[in-house]
């Protein structure tokens, strides 16, 4: 056993009922950002602009107009993905897959959070 207590494990039958899998295809809005964390770990973050499917319910922007795209933050932890992504640029079409994660941190005296996609595969499809 790896140190996980029995209470922390999800029964295999129950785990089969759940899925956290994200697959996105969109364009980079800016140059991917590489940075070192206080722990010494390296991470690359990128922002992917993904068009919404026509005909589906749309949210509104702050101006009251319908949003036609979603802007999604993605995080790349693996060294091979980081090396590849830092060579990409704004406008590149990219396909990523991974899992949705909620990150928490303390800031300005309160706990804050945000969602991002923790990327496990990524590739650039080329420029328009």
C-alpha positions, 0 to 999 in steps of 0.5 A, a space after each residue: 500500500 502506498 500510504 493512502 488510507 482506505 478512507 481517502 480512496 474512491 471505490 473502483 466502481 464509483 470512480 468509473 462513474 466520474 470523469 474529469 477530462 478536458 479537450 480543447 482546440 483554440 488559438 493562443 492569446 499571448 506568448 506562453 509564460 514560463 516561471 519558477 515557483 517558490 518551491 523551485 518547480 517550473 511551470 508554463 501557463 498559456 491562455 487559449 481562446 476557444 470559439 463557442 459552438 454556434 446555436 448553444 446558449 451564450 453568456 453575456 459580456 460586461 457590455 451585454 453582448 453575447 460572448 462568442 469565445 471562452 478564454 481558458 487558462 492552461 498550466 503545463 508542468 511536464 518538462 517536455 510540454 514546457 519546452 515545446 510550448 515556450 516556442 509557440 506564439 499568439 495566434 497559433 492554433 493549439 490542441 490540449 487535453 488534461 483535467 480541470 483543476 481548482 487552485 487555491 491561494 491566500 492573497 489580500 487577507 482572503 482565500 482565492 481560487 481559480 480554475 485551469 486546465 492541467 495539461 497532459 498532452 499538447 500540440 501546435 497545429 500551425 498558424 492561420 
